[in-house]
Amino acid sequence: MMSPMSLPLALLERTLPASRDLDDVRPAIDEAEFAAFYERTARPLWAYLARVTADRELADDLLQEAYYRYVRAGARHESETHRRRSLFQIATNLARDAARRPARRNP
């Protein structure tokens, strides 16, 4: 798993458009706010994903993907509770999708 402070910056950078005209881009959440949100929610979200999937490595992957999709969605949330619900719903959907995929088998 990436360090807690490097993930927020990496996610925000991946969601910005490639164009140089960034004046039109206004993220729904700024970097400091996202970093604080990540610090408060990463551990409980990972524990939830590890419990649901019964796979620690898959939980790591789904954790990163959940935050990426959360930031990418760019939704504006009215409260911390709304943010958490949105994030956990994304994570739940990712876990369900992962369960539907056939297991990879090593030869």
Backbone as ProteinMPNN parsed JSONL, in Angstrom:
{"seq_chain_A": "MMSPMSLPLALLERTLPASRDLDDVRPAIDEAEFAAFYERTARPLWAYLARVTADRELADDLLQEAYYRYVRAGARHESETHRRRSLFQIATNLARDAARRPARRNP", "coords_chain_A": {"N_chain_A": [[0.848, -1.167, 0.0], [0.477, 2.267, -0.719], [2.161, 5.071, 0.78], [0.372, 7.008, 3.204], [0.41, 9.791, 2.668], [1.333, 10.089, 0.059], [-0.54, 8.981, -1.637], [-2.947, 10.673, -1.772], [-2.009, 12.993, -3.229], [-1.086, 11.783, -5.586], [-3.476, 10.732, -6.612], [-5.009, 13.048, -7.059], [-3.442, 14.296, -9.008], [-3.65, 12.455, -11.111], [-6.266, 12.809, -11.934], [-6.525, 15.297, -13.057], [-6.904, 17.149, -16.101], [-4.971, 16.735, -19.131], [-4.352, 19.034, -20.474], [-2.838, 22.307, -20.609], [-4.288, 24.423, -19.734], [-5.425, 25.034, -16.9], [-7.069, 26.695, -15.562], [-9.791, 26.438, -15.791], [-10.331, 24.203, -14.363], [-11.676, 23.09, -11.451], [-11.337, 21.379, -8.752], [-13.545, 19.258, -6.859], [-12.79, 18.833, -4.303], [-10.177, 20.045, -2.332], [-6.579, 19.552, -2.171], [-5.503, 19.427, 0.494], [-7.795, 19.058, 2.032], [-8.679, 16.634, 0.964], [-6.513, 14.978, 1.688], [-6.763, 14.983, 4.482], [-9.29, 13.798, 4.707], [-8.7, 11.306, 3.595], [-6.872, 10.337, 5.509], [-8.585, 10.0, 7.691], [-10.341, 8.044, 6.766], [-9.114, 5.894, 5.394], [-8.031, 3.626, 6.81], [-10.368, 2.412, 8.114], [-11.833, 1.873, 5.786], [-10.131, 0.141, 4.366], [-10.082, -2.019, 6.164], [-12.755, -2.809, 6.053], [-12.919, -3.598, 3.331], [-11.031, -5.678, 3.311], [-12.28, -7.497, 5.011], [-14.681, -8.015, 3.621], [-13.788, -9.038, 1.159], [-12.014, -10.998, 1.901], [-9.338, -11.035, 1.268], [-6.31, -9.669, 1.507], [-4.491, -8.452, -0.283], [-6.118, -7.906, -2.488], [-7.826, -6.145, -1.221], [-6.077, -3.982, -0.826], [-5.698, -3.158, -3.507], [-8.346, -2.524, -4.238], [-8.869, -0.478, -2.447], [-7.226, 1.64, -3.345], [-8.35, 1.98, -5.896], [-10.958, 2.709, -5.196], [-10.622, 5.237, -3.951], [-9.544, 6.602, -6.107], [-11.698, 6.566, -7.941], [-13.552, 7.937, -6.433], [-12.432, 10.536, -6.246], [-12.281, 11.099, -8.951], [-14.964, 11.185, -9.67], [-15.774, 13.644, -8.749], [-17.807, 14.727, -7.218], [-19.707, 16.965, -5.225], [-20.004, 17.182, -1.794], [-22.206, 17.515, 0.957], [-21.67, 16.986, 3.607], [-19.489, 15.349, 6.015], [-20.433, 12.788, 6.561], [-21.917, 12.215, 4.271], [-19.854, 12.183, 2.381], [-18.372, 9.937, 3.31], [-20.282, 7.889, 2.999], [-20.603, 7.893, 0.234], [-18.001, 7.167, -0.603], [-17.758, 4.584, 0.609], [-19.822, 3.302, -0.732], [-18.861, 3.243, -3.342], [-16.634, 1.594, -2.888], [-17.93, -0.755, -2.063], [-19.287, -1.458, -4.415], [-17.078, -1.951, -6.065], [-15.968, -4.168, -4.736], [-18.034, -6.019, -5.085], [-17.996, -6.246, -7.881], [-15.449, -7.371, -8.179], [-15.862, -9.834, -6.972], [-17.518, -11.041, -8.801], [-15.916, -11.509, -10.972], [-14.099, -14.083, -12.613], [-11.843, -16.177, -10.815], [-8.33, -15.724, -11.033], [-6.067, -18.05, -12.232], [-2.99, -19.522, -11.524], [-0.676, -21.08, -13.668]], "CA_chain_A": [[0.0, 0.0, 0.0], [1.252, 3.499, -0.782], [2.141, 5.824, 2.02], [-0.856, 7.804, 3.278], [0.512, 11.134, 2.12], [1.601, 10.093, -1.374], [-1.734, 8.595, -2.379], [-3.819, 11.789, -2.127], [-1.422, 13.809, -4.281], [-1.062, 10.992, -6.814], [-4.833, 10.646, -7.132], [-5.423, 14.341, -7.583], [-2.703, 14.535, -10.237], [-4.166, 11.578, -12.166], [-7.598, 13.211, -12.358], [-6.489, 16.569, -13.765], [-6.751, 16.979, -17.542], [-3.608, 16.87, -19.631], [-4.146, 20.358, -21.068], [-2.143, 23.267, -19.756], [-5.245, 25.419, -19.276], [-6.017, 24.481, -15.689], [-7.908, 27.695, -14.915], [-11.174, 25.967, -15.812], [-10.452, 23.018, -13.516], [-11.878, 23.368, -10.035], [-11.672, 20.1, -8.126], [-14.598, 19.295, -5.846], [-12.145, 18.773, -2.988], [-8.786, 20.454, -2.496], [-5.6, 18.542, -1.77], [-5.399, 19.331, 1.958], [-9.051, 18.473, 2.514], [-8.671, 15.229, 0.582], [-5.521, 14.279, 2.513], [-7.365, 14.8, 5.806], [-10.364, 12.813, 4.535], [-8.026, 10.023, 3.4], [-6.327, 9.915, 6.81], [-9.696, 9.582, 8.556], [-11.16, 6.956, 6.224], [-8.376, 4.819, 4.715], [-7.933, 2.423, 7.639], [-11.648, 1.696, 8.204], [-12.236, 1.375, 4.469], [-9.327, -1.036, 4.063], [-10.561, -3.114, 7.023], [-14.023, -3.243, 5.468], [-12.637, -4.32, 2.09], [-10.351, -6.931, 3.657], [-13.291, -8.382, 5.581], [-15.649, -8.387, 2.586], [-13.156, -9.826, 0.098], [-11.174, -12.042, 2.51], [-8.073, -11.026, 0.533], [-5.636, -8.423, 1.871], [-3.924, -7.825, -1.479], [-7.235, -7.36, -3.243], [-8.283, -4.981, -0.458], [-5.149, -2.894, -1.161], [-6.024, -2.69, -4.86], [-9.668, -1.911, -4.241], [-8.762, 0.773, -1.697], [-6.708, 2.656, -4.253], [-9.335, 2.209, -6.944], [-12.106, 3.414, -4.607], [-10.274, 6.652, -3.804], [-9.397, 7.155, -7.457], [-13.039, 6.801, -8.491], [-14.174, 8.977, -5.603], [-11.91, 11.832, -6.688], [-12.632, 11.241, -10.364], [-16.381, 11.529, -9.761], [-15.844, 15.091, -8.566], [-19.069, 15.131, -6.586], [-19.634, 17.874, -4.075], [-20.754, 16.58, -0.697], [-22.616, 18.506, 1.945], [-21.188, 16.674, 4.95], [-18.538, 14.242, 6.149], [-21.203, 11.545, 6.474], [-22.237, 12.015, 2.859], [-18.592, 11.781, 1.73], [-18.055, 8.556, 3.7], [-21.249, 6.992, 2.364], [-20.262, 7.828, -1.183], [-16.773, 6.384, -0.712], [-18.022, 3.186, 0.939], [-20.648, 2.736, -1.791], [-17.933, 2.943, -4.434], [-15.847, 0.425, -2.473], [-18.828, -1.911, -2.081], [-19.49, -1.827, -5.816], [-15.832, -2.548, -6.546], [-15.848, -5.506, -4.14], [-19.008, -6.882, -5.776], [-17.47, -6.509, -9.215], [-14.315, -8.285, -8.037], [-16.397, -11.159, -6.647], [-18.137, -11.591, -10.01], [-14.867, -11.913, -11.911], [-13.537, -15.412, -12.327], [-10.532, -16.14, -10.14], [-7.175, -15.998, -11.888], [-5.341, -19.258, -11.819], [-1.597, -19.601, -11.961], [-0.395, -22.412, -14.255]], "C_chain_A": [[0.892, 1.227, 0.0], [1.207, 4.198, 0.566], [0.918, 6.739, 2.029], [-0.748, 9.176, 2.63], [0.76, 11.131, 0.615], [0.371, 9.736, -2.186], [-2.624, 9.781, -2.709], [-3.271, 12.641, -3.267], [-1.432, 13.062, -5.604], [-2.453, 10.901, -7.425], [-5.286, 11.961, -7.733], [-4.71, 14.652, -8.89], [-3.243, 13.7, -11.391], [-5.511, 12.045, -12.698], [-7.617, 14.538, -13.098], [-6.303, 16.328, -15.259], [-5.328, 17.258, -17.976], [-3.336, 18.26, -20.186], [-3.463, 21.288, -20.067], [-3.088, 24.326, -19.208], [-6.009, 24.873, -18.079], [-6.888, 25.497, -14.959], [-9.359, 27.251, -14.833], [-11.407, 24.789, -14.878], [-10.578, 23.447, -12.06], [-12.284, 22.066, -9.367], [-12.732, 20.276, -7.04], [-14.013, 19.316, -4.442], [-10.681, 19.166, -3.185], [-7.857, 19.41, -1.885], [-5.526, 18.352, -0.257], [-6.647, 18.674, 2.546], [-9.118, 16.981, 2.179], [-7.69, 14.421, 1.431], [-6.074, 14.008, 3.913], [-8.472, 13.751, 5.761], [-9.773, 11.411, 4.381], [-7.497, 9.482, 4.729], [-7.425, 9.387, 7.73], [-10.38, 8.31, 8.066], [-10.391, 5.767, 5.662], [-8.339, 3.531, 5.536], [-9.277, 1.7, 7.772], [-12.115, 1.142, 6.859], [-11.446, 0.133, 4.102], [-9.802, -2.234, 4.891], [-11.875, -3.678, 6.485], [-13.772, -4.086, 4.211], [-11.946, -5.653, 2.357], [-11.34, -7.943, 4.218], [-14.244, -8.897, 4.499], [-15.028, -9.313, 1.543], [-12.363, -11.017, 0.626], [-9.827, -12.156, 1.788], [-7.405, -9.669, 0.763], [-5.055, -7.702, 0.654], [-5.009, -7.209, -2.348], [-7.782, -6.125, -2.539], [-7.387, -3.774, -0.73], [-5.503, -2.291, -2.519], [-7.361, -1.959, -4.895], [-9.679, -0.589, -3.485], [-8.289, 1.892, -2.615], [-7.714, 3.0, -5.337], [-10.543, 2.992, -6.416], [-11.801, 4.902, -4.454], [-10.113, 7.317, -5.168], [-10.768, 7.48, -8.039], [-13.787, 7.881, -7.715], [-13.737, 10.363, -6.077], [-12.345, 12.101, -8.125], [-14.09, 11.663, -10.539], [-16.592, 13.026, -9.575], [-17.125, 15.586, -7.925], [-18.808, 16.065, -5.416], [-20.542, 17.31, -2.992], [-21.031, 17.607, 0.376], [-22.077, 18.228, 3.339], [-20.18, 15.529, 4.901], [-19.252, 12.897, 6.007], [-21.538, 11.221, 5.021], [-21.002, 11.571, 2.082], [-18.272, 10.314, 2.022], [-18.996, 7.561, 3.031], [-20.93, 6.808, 0.894], [-19.026, 6.949, -1.4], [-17.029, 4.904, -0.444], [-18.928, 2.531, -0.104], [-19.795, 2.38, -3.0], [-17.148, 1.686, -4.111], [-16.694, -0.847, -2.501], [-19.055, -2.379, -3.505], [-18.24, -2.474, -6.409], [-15.656, -3.961, -6.004], [-16.823, -6.474, -4.804], [-18.535, -7.234, -7.173], [-16.319, -7.512, -9.166], [-14.796, -9.704, -7.747], [-17.015, -11.825, -7.872], [-17.105, -12.083, -11.006], [-14.375, -13.309, -11.588], [-12.137, -15.281, -11.723], [-9.431, -16.446, -11.151], [-6.446, -17.212, -11.351], [-3.937, -19.243, -12.368], [-1.34, -20.988, -12.522], [0.619, -23.184, -13.454]], "O_chain_A": [[1.942, 1.236, 0.642], [0.324, 3.944, 1.385], [0.478, 7.195, 0.973], [-1.736, 9.674, 2.091], [0.416, 12.108, -0.05], [0.259, 10.162, -3.336], [-3.038, 9.898, -3.863], [-4.015, 12.976, -4.188], [-1.754, 13.645, -6.639], [-2.592, 10.987, -8.645], [-5.887, 11.98, -8.807], [-5.318, 15.22, -9.797], [-3.292, 14.172, -12.527], [-5.866, 11.701, -13.826], [-8.628, 14.88, -13.711], [-5.608, 15.388, -15.645], [-4.572, 17.932, -17.277], [-2.173, 18.626, -20.353], [-3.509, 21.078, -18.855], [-2.714, 25.061, -18.293], [-7.099, 24.319, -18.222], [-7.391, 25.216, -13.871], [-10.078, 27.639, -13.913], [-12.552, 24.414, -14.626], [-9.683, 24.092, -11.512], [-13.454, 21.687, -9.411], [-12.801, 21.318, -6.389], [-14.665, 19.765, -3.5], [-10.022, 18.674, -4.101], [-8.296, 18.506, -1.175], [-5.489, 17.216, 0.217], [-6.557, 17.839, 3.445], [-9.554, 16.169, 2.995], [-8.001, 13.305, 1.847], [-5.873, 12.926, 4.463], [-8.583, 12.917, 6.659], [-10.277, 10.449, 4.961], [-7.66, 8.3, 5.03], [-7.207, 8.427, 8.468], [-10.943, 7.568, 8.872], [-10.986, 4.707, 5.47], [-8.592, 2.452, 4.999], [-9.333, 0.487, 7.565], [-12.72, 0.071, 6.799], [-12.012, -0.83, 3.584], [-9.912, -3.343, 4.368], [-12.073, -4.893, 6.468], [-14.35, -5.161, 4.054], [-12.245, -6.65, 1.699], [-11.238, -9.133, 3.921], [-14.572, -10.083, 4.472], [-15.668, -10.264, 1.094], [-12.072, -11.948, -0.126], [-9.249, -13.239, 1.708], [-7.879, -8.645, 0.271], [-5.12, -6.476, 0.571], [-4.837, -6.113, -2.881], [-8.162, -5.157, -3.198], [-7.885, -2.655, -0.852], [-5.597, -1.072, -2.663], [-7.484, -0.901, -5.511], [-10.422, 0.324, -3.846], [-8.887, 2.967, -2.654], [-7.912, 4.171, -5.66], [-11.086, 3.843, -7.121], [-12.636, 5.74, -4.794], [-10.505, 8.469, -5.352], [-10.968, 8.57, -8.576], [-14.564, 8.644, -8.289], [-14.566, 11.249, -6.283], [-12.733, 13.22, -8.461], [-14.411, 12.418, -11.457], [-17.493, 13.607, -10.179], [-17.485, 16.752, -8.08], [-17.802, 15.948, -4.717], [-21.706, 17.0, -3.243], [-20.195, 18.463, 0.667], [-22.03, 19.133, 4.172], [-20.039, 14.84, 3.89], [-18.719, 11.973, 5.393], [-21.446, 10.067, 4.602], [-21.086, 10.69, 1.226], [-17.944, 9.546, 1.118], [-18.561, 6.514, 2.552], [-20.981, 5.694, 0.373], [-19.017, 6.089, -2.281], [-16.559, 4.054, -1.2], [-18.819, 1.328, -0.339], [-19.99, 1.33, -3.612], [-17.007, 0.805, -4.959], [-16.216, -1.9, -2.922], [-19.017, -3.58, -3.774], [-18.338, -3.437, -7.17], [-15.239, -4.857, -6.738], [-16.473, -7.626, -5.057], [-18.654, -8.38, -7.606], [-16.228, -8.4, -10.014], [-14.201, -10.67, -8.225], [-17.031, -13.052, -7.964], [-17.387, -12.98, -11.801], [-14.249, -13.675, -10.419], [-11.364, -14.391, -12.08], [-9.583, -17.312, -12.012], [-6.248, -17.356, -10.145], [-3.727, -18.979, -13.552], [-1.744, -21.979, -11.915], [0.96, -24.311, -13.813]]}, "name": "protein", "num_of_chains": 1, "seq": "MMSPMSLPLALLERTLPASRDLDDVRPAIDEAEFAAFYERTARPLWAYLARVTADRELADDLLQEAYYRYVRAGARHESETHRRRSLFQIATNLARDAARRPARRNP"}
